Amino acid sequence: MLKTLERYQRYIYASADAAVPSSDEMQNNYQEYVKLKTRVEVLQHSQRNLLGEDLDPLSTSELDQLESQVDKTLKQIRSRKTQVLLDELCDLKRKEQMLQDANRTLKRKVNEADAVATPRPQLPWQSGCGNGDRDGILSDEPPQPEHFFQALEGNPSLQPAFHTMDMNQQPMPAPGGCYPPAWMA
C-alpha cells in the first residue's frame, strides 16, 4: 500500500510539472501567435483587394500588380477549364467508339441470326446436279427433313388483298415530325 501511494504522489507531481510550461516555451508560443495573426490580416486584406474592395489606399504600381495577378489567375482558370473540357470530350469519343463497336457486333449477330432463320433461295443452276447430296448443293446449313414443311391446301374463301399506294402520295408525318416506317403505312 505504501508503494502504491508513493507511485501516486510521483505521478501527480510529475504531471503537475509537465503541465506548467516554461517561460521560454510561452514566449515562443506567443511569438508564433503574433506571426500567424499578422499573416491572417495580410491575407484578409489581399482577399478584399482581389474582390475589388478597399482599393483606395493602393498606389498605381500596386493596382497594376493586382491587375496582372487577376489576369494570370484568369488565364490559369481558363486553361484548366479547357483541359477539363478536352478530357471530357476524349472520354465521350472513347465511349462513342465503344458503343459503335458494340452496335456493329450486334448488327452482325442479328444478320447472322436472320441468315440462319431464313433459308436461302435455291438458284436455278444449283438444282438438278443429281449427286445425291441435297440436289448437288454443298452448304453449311444442316439438312432439314422433308416432313418439316406441311403442304398448304387452298381455301377458296380466302382471297389475297394488296394495299396499293400512289407513288406521289406522301405518308402523313407522325407526331414529333418523324415519318413512320414504310411497313406501317
C-alpha positions as CSV (number, residue, x, y, z in Angstrom):
1,M,0.0,0.0,0.0
2,L,2.8,2.4,0.8
3,K,4.4,1.7,-2.6
4,T,1.2,2.5,-4.4
5,L,0.9,5.8,-2.5
6,E,4.5,6.8,-3.4
7,R,3.8,6.0,-7.1
8,Y,0.6,8.0,-7.0
9,Q,2.5,11.1,-5.5
10,R,5.3,10.8,-8.0
11,Y,2.8,10.6,-10.8
12,I,0.8,13.6,-9.6
13,Y,3.9,15.8,-9.1
14,A,5.4,14.7,-12.5
15,S,2.1,15.6,-14.3
16,A,1.9,18.9,-12.5
17,D,5.5,19.8,-13.5
18,A,4.7,18.8,-17.1
19,A,1.5,20.9,-17.1
20,V,3.3,24.1,-16.2
21,P,5.0,25.4,-19.4
22,S,8.3,27.2,-19.1
23,S,8.6,30.9,-19.8
24,D,10.7,30.2,-22.9
25,E,8.0,27.9,-24.3
26,M,5.3,30.5,-23.5
27,Q,7.4,33.2,-25.2
28,N,7.8,31.1,-28.3
29,N,4.1,30.3,-28.5
30,Y,3.2,34.0,-28.2
31,Q,5.6,35.0,-31.0
32,E,4.2,32.3,-33.2
33,Y,0.7,33.5,-32.4
34,V,1.6,37.1,-33.3
35,K,3.2,35.9,-36.6
36,L,0.1,33.9,-37.5
37,K,-2.2,36.8,-36.6
38,T,-0.3,39.2,-38.8
39,R,-0.3,36.6,-41.7
40,V,-4.1,36.3,-41.4
41,E,-4.6,40.0,-41.5
42,V,-2.4,40.3,-44.6
43,L,-4.3,37.5,-46.4
44,Q,-7.7,39.1,-45.5
45,H,-6.5,42.4,-46.8
46,S,-5.3,40.8,-50.0
47,Q,-8.6,38.9,-50.4
48,R,-10.5,42.2,-50.1
49,N,-8.3,43.8,-52.7
50,L,-8.8,40.8,-55.1
51,L,-12.5,41.1,-54.6
52,G,-12.3,44.8,-55.6
53,E,-12.8,46.2,-52.1
54,D,-10.6,48.6,-50.2
55,L,-8.7,49.8,-53.3
56,D,-8.4,53.5,-52.5
57,P,-5.2,53.3,-50.4
58,L,-3.4,51.3,-53.2
59,S,-0.8,53.0,-55.4
60,T,-0.8,52.6,-59.2
61,S,2.0,50.1,-59.1
62,E,0.1,48.0,-56.6
63,L,-3.0,48.3,-58.7
64,D,-1.0,47.2,-61.8
65,Q,0.4,44.3,-59.8
66,L,-3.1,43.3,-58.6
67,E,-4.4,43.5,-62.2
68,S,-1.6,41.3,-63.5
69,Q,-2.3,38.8,-60.7
70,V,-6.0,38.7,-61.6
71,D,-5.2,38.3,-65.3
72,K,-2.7,35.5,-64.5
73,T,-5.3,33.7,-62.4
74,L,-8.0,34.1,-65.1
75,K,-5.6,32.5,-67.6
76,Q,-5.0,29.6,-65.3
77,I,-8.7,29.1,-64.7
78,R,-9.5,29.2,-68.4
79,S,-6.6,26.8,-69.2
80,R,-7.9,24.4,-66.5
81,K,-11.4,24.7,-67.8
82,T,-10.3,24.0,-71.4
83,Q,-8.3,21.0,-70.2
84,V,-11.2,19.6,-68.3
85,L,-13.5,20.0,-71.3
86,L,-10.9,18.4,-73.7
87,D,-10.6,15.4,-71.3
88,E,-14.4,15.1,-71.1
89,L,-14.5,15.2,-75.0
90,C,-11.9,12.5,-75.2
91,D,-13.9,10.3,-72.8
92,L,-17.1,10.9,-74.8
93,K,-15.3,10.0,-78.1
94,R,-13.9,6.8,-76.5
95,K,-17.4,5.9,-75.2
96,E,-18.9,6.7,-78.7
97,Q,-16.3,4.4,-80.3
98,M,-17.1,1.6,-77.9
99,L,-20.8,2.0,-78.5
100,Q,-20.3,1.9,-82.3
101,D,-18.2,-1.2,-81.9
102,A,-20.9,-2.8,-79.8
103,N,-23.5,-1.7,-82.3
104,R,-21.6,-3.3,-85.2
105,T,-21.2,-6.5,-83.3
106,L,-24.9,-6.6,-82.5
107,K,-25.8,-5.9,-86.1
108,R,-23.5,-8.7,-87.3
109,K,-25.2,-11.1,-84.8
110,V,-28.6,-10.0,-86.0
111,N,-27.6,-10.5,-89.6
112,E,-26.2,-14.0,-88.8
113,A,-29.4,-14.9,-86.9
114,D,-31.5,-13.7,-89.8
115,A,-29.3,-15.7,-92.3
116,V,-29.8,-18.8,-90.2
117,A,-33.6,-18.2,-89.7
118,T,-34.4,-17.5,-93.3
119,P,-33.5,-20.2,-95.8
120,R,-31.5,-19.1,-98.8
121,P,-33.3,-19.4,-102.1
122,Q,-32.1,-22.1,-104.4
123,L,-30.7,-20.8,-107.7
124,P,-31.6,-22.5,-110.9
125,W,-28.1,-23.7,-111.7
126,Q,-27.8,-25.2,-108.3
127,S,-30.6,-27.7,-108.8
128,G,-30.5,-30.8,-110.9
129,C,-26.9,-32.0,-110.3
130,G,-28.1,-35.3,-109.0
131,N,-25.1,-36.2,-106.8
132,G,-27.4,-37.3,-104.0
133,D,-26.2,-34.6,-101.6
134,R,-29.3,-32.4,-101.4
135,D,-29.5,-32.0,-105.1
136,G,-25.8,-31.3,-105.5
137,I,-25.7,-28.3,-103.1
138,L,-22.9,-28.2,-100.7
139,S,-23.9,-25.8,-97.9
140,D,-23.1,-25.0,-94.3
141,E,-26.8,-25.3,-93.3
142,P,-27.9,-28.5,-91.6
143,P,-30.2,-30.7,-93.7
144,Q,-33.9,-30.3,-92.8
145,P,-36.3,-33.2,-93.0
146,E,-39.0,-33.2,-95.7
147,H,-41.9,-33.6,-93.2
148,F,-40.9,-30.3,-91.6
149,F,-42.9,-28.3,-94.1
150,Q,-46.6,-29.1,-94.5
151,A,-48.4,-28.6,-97.7
152,L,-50.9,-25.9,-97.7
153,E,-54.3,-26.6,-99.1
154,G,-56.1,-23.9,-100.9
155,N,-59.0,-22.2,-99.2
156,P,-61.4,-20.7,-101.7
157,S,-62.9,-18.3,-99.1
158,L,-59.6,-16.5,-98.6
159,Q,-58.6,-14.0,-101.2
160,P,-55.4,-12.1,-101.1
161,A,-55.6,-8.3,-100.8
162,F,-53.0,-5.8,-101.5
163,H,-52.7,-2.3,-100.2
164,T,-51.7,0.0,-103.0
165,M,-50.3,3.4,-102.5
166,D,-49.9,6.2,-105.1
167,M,-46.2,6.9,-105.5
168,N,-46.9,10.7,-105.4
169,Q,-48.8,10.4,-102.1
170,Q,-46.6,11.1,-99.1
171,P,-47.2,9.4,-95.8
172,M,-48.6,11.5,-93.0
173,P,-45.8,12.6,-90.5
174,A,-46.1,11.0,-87.1
175,P,-46.2,13.2,-84.0
176,G,-42.8,14.7,-83.5
177,G,-42.1,15.4,-87.2
178,C,-40.8,11.9,-88.0
179,Y,-42.2,9.7,-90.7
180,P,-43.3,6.2,-89.7
181,P,-41.5,3.2,-91.3
182,A,-42.8,2.1,-94.7
183,W,-44.2,-1.2,-93.4
184,M,-46.5,0.7,-91.0
185,A,-48.2,2.8,-93.8
